[in-house]
């Protein structure tokens, strides 16, 4: 039981880290490399109405 709980916590942490990375990449790409941002990408929609 304990092993499973630890694995779940680890997965959750990894997902949160990945989300933060994705957000940061979206922000930087939106401002630094606008041409490389995919217009259909939900995370950068505010910059591509």
TIVO-2410 file (N, C-alpha, C; in nm, 3 decimals):
# residues 49
REC num residu      c1      c2      c3 atome chaine
REC   1      X   0.083  -0.121   0.000     N      A
REC   1      X   0.000   0.000   0.000    CA      A
REC   1      X   0.087   0.127   0.000     C      A
REC   2      X   0.184   0.128   0.088     N      A
REC   2      X   0.268   0.248   0.099    CA      A
REC   2      X   0.342   0.275  -0.032     C      A
REC   3      X   0.387   0.168  -0.095     N      A
REC   3      X   0.463   0.182  -0.219    CA      A
REC   3      X   0.377   0.251  -0.326     C      A
REC   4      X   0.252   0.207  -0.336     N      A
REC   4      X   0.162   0.263  -0.437    CA      A
REC   4      X   0.140   0.412  -0.411     C      A
REC   5      X   0.121   0.448  -0.285     N      A
REC   5      X   0.096   0.588  -0.250    CA      A
REC   5      X   0.216   0.675  -0.289     C      A
REC   6      X   0.335   0.626  -0.262     N      A
REC   6      X   0.457   0.701  -0.295    CA      A
REC   6      X   0.466   0.721  -0.446     C      A
REC   7      X   0.433   0.618  -0.522     N      A
REC   7      X   0.440   0.628  -0.669    CA      A
REC   7      X   0.341   0.734  -0.719     C      A
REC   8      X   0.222   0.736  -0.660     N      A
REC   8      X   0.121   0.833  -0.702    CA      A
REC   8      X   0.170   0.975  -0.674     C      A
REC   9      X   0.229   0.995  -0.556     N      A
REC   9      X   0.280   1.128  -0.521    CA      A
REC   9      X   0.389   1.169  -0.619     C      A
REC  10      X   0.475   1.075  -0.652     N      A
REC  10      X   0.585   1.105  -0.746    CA      A
REC  10      X   0.529   1.146  -0.881     C      A
REC  11      X   0.429   1.072  -0.930     N      A
REC  11      X   0.368   1.103  -1.059    CA      A
REC  11      X   0.305   1.242  -1.056     C      A
REC  12      X   0.238   1.273  -0.948     N      A
REC  12      X   0.171   1.404  -0.935    CA      A
REC  12      X   0.276   1.515  -0.942     C      A
REC  13      X   0.386   1.498  -0.870     N      A
REC  13      X   0.492   1.600  -0.871    CA      A
REC  13      X   0.547   1.617  -1.012     C      A
REC  14      X   0.570   1.506  -1.082     N      A
REC  14      X   0.625   1.514  -1.217    CA      A
REC  14      X   0.529   1.587  -1.310     C      A
REC  15      X   0.399   1.559  -1.295     N      A
REC  15      X   0.300   1.625  -1.380    CA      A
REC  15      X   0.301   1.776  -1.355     C      A
REC  16      X   0.308   1.816  -1.226     N      A
REC  16      X   0.309   1.958  -1.193    CA      A
REC  16      X   0.433   2.026  -1.252     C      A
REC  17      X   0.547   1.960  -1.241     N      A
REC  17      X   0.669   2.016  -1.296    CA      A
REC  17      X   0.655   2.033  -1.447     C      A
REC  18      X   0.599   1.933  -1.512     N      A
REC  18      X   0.583   1.938  -1.657    CA      A
REC  18      X   0.490   2.053  -1.697     C      A
REC  19      X   0.382   2.072  -1.619     N      A
REC  19      X   0.288   2.181  -1.648    CA      A
REC  19      X   0.360   2.315  -1.637     C      A
REC  20      X   0.440   2.332  -1.531     N      A
REC  20      X   0.514   2.456  -1.513    CA      A
REC  20      X   0.607   2.480  -1.631     C      A
REC  21      X   0.677   2.374  -1.674     N      A
REC  21      X   0.769   2.385  -1.788    CA      A
REC  21      X   0.692   2.427  -1.912     C      A
REC  22      X   0.577   2.363  -1.935     N      A
REC  22      X   0.499   2.394  -2.055    CA      A
REC  22      X   0.453   2.539  -2.053     C      A
REC  23      X   0.408   2.586  -1.936     N      A
REC  23      X   0.363   2.725  -1.924    CA      A
REC  23      X   0.479   2.819  -1.955     C      A
REC  24      X   0.595   2.789  -1.897     N      A
REC  24      X   0.711   2.875  -1.919    CA      A
REC  24      X   0.749   2.876  -2.066     C      A
REC  25      X   0.749   2.760  -2.128     N      A
REC  25      X   0.782   2.752  -2.271    CA      A
REC  25      X   0.682   2.831  -2.354     C      A
REC  26      X   0.555   2.821  -2.318     N      A
REC  26      X   0.452   2.893  -2.393    CA      A
REC  26      X   0.476   3.043  -2.382     C      A
REC  27      X   0.504   3.091  -2.261     N      A
REC  27      X   0.529   3.235  -2.242    CA      A
REC  27      X   0.651   3.279  -2.321     C      A
REC  28      X   0.761   3.206  -2.305     N      A
REC  28      X   0.884   3.249  -2.372    CA      A
REC  28      X   0.868   3.241  -2.523     C      A
REC  29      X   0.805   3.136  -2.572     N      A
REC  29      X   0.791   3.123  -2.717    CA      A
REC  29      X   0.696   3.229  -2.771     C      A
REC  30      X   0.596   3.267  -2.692     N      A
REC  30      X   0.500   3.368  -2.737    CA      A
REC  30      X   0.569   3.503  -2.750     C      A
REC  31      X   0.663   3.532  -2.659     N      A
REC  31      X   0.727   3.662  -2.663    CA      A
REC  31      X   0.859   3.662  -2.740     C      A
REC  32      X   0.932   3.552  -2.729     N      A
REC  32      X   1.065   3.549  -2.790    CA      A
REC  32      X   1.061   3.497  -2.933     C      A
REC  33      X   0.981   3.390  -2.956     N      A
REC  33      X   0.976   3.332  -3.091    CA      A
REC  33      X   0.831   3.318  -3.138     C      A
REC  34      X   0.762   3.429  -3.164     N      A
REC  34      X   0.620   3.423  -3.200    CA      A
REC  34      X   0.593   3.335  -3.322     C      A
REC  35      X   0.687   3.330  -3.416     N      A
REC  35      X   0.664   3.255  -3.540    CA      A
REC  35      X   0.660   3.104  -3.516     C      A
REC  36      X   0.726   3.059  -3.406     N      A
REC  36      X   0.733   2.916  -3.382    CA      A
REC  36      X   0.615   2.864  -3.300     C      A
REC  37      X   0.534   2.956  -3.249     N      A
REC  37      X   0.419   2.912  -3.167    CA      A
REC  37      X   0.308   2.862  -3.257     C      A
REC  38      X   0.254   2.747  -3.223     N      A
REC  38      X   0.143   2.691  -3.302    CA      A
REC  38      X   0.015   2.769  -3.269     C      A
REC  39      X  -0.050   2.829  -3.368     N      A
REC  39      X  -0.171   2.909  -3.343    CA      A
REC  39      X  -0.280   2.831  -3.271     C      A
REC  40      X  -0.286   2.700  -3.289     N      A
REC  40      X  -0.390   2.621  -3.226    CA      A
REC  40      X  -0.357   2.582  -3.083     C      A
REC  41      X  -0.239   2.622  -3.035     N      A
REC  41      X  -0.197   2.585  -2.900    CA      A
REC  41      X  -0.278   2.663  -2.797     C      A
REC  42      X  -0.352   2.591  -2.714     N      A
REC  42      X  -0.441   2.655  -2.616    CA      A
REC  42      X  -0.365   2.747  -2.519     C      A
REC  43      X  -0.243   2.710  -2.484     N      A
REC  43      X  -0.170   2.786  -2.382    CA      A
REC  43      X  -0.130   2.926  -2.431     C      A
REC  44      X  -0.127   2.947  -2.561     N      A
REC  44      X  -0.087   3.079  -2.611    CA      A
REC  44      X  -0.199   3.147  -2.689     C      A
REC  45      X  -0.322   3.098  -2.671     N      A
REC  45      X  -0.434   3.158  -2.743    CA      A
REC  45      X  -0.451   3.308  -2.720     C      A
REC  46      X  -0.427   3.358  -2.597     N      A
REC  46      X  -0.447   3.503  -2.577    CA      A
REC  46      X  -0.366   3.588  -2.674     C      A
REC  47      X  -0.252   3.537  -2.720     N      A
REC  47      X  -0.166   3.615  -2.809    CA      A
REC  47      X  -0.201   3.591  -2.955     C      A
REC  48      X  -0.283   3.489  -2.979     N      A
REC  48      X  -0.325   3.459  -3.116    CA      A
REC  48      X  -0.476   3.444  -3.120     C      A
REC  49      X  -0.549   3.556  -3.119     N      A
REC  49      X  -0.695   3.550  -3.113    CA      A
REC  49      X  -0.755   3.480  -3.235     C      A
***
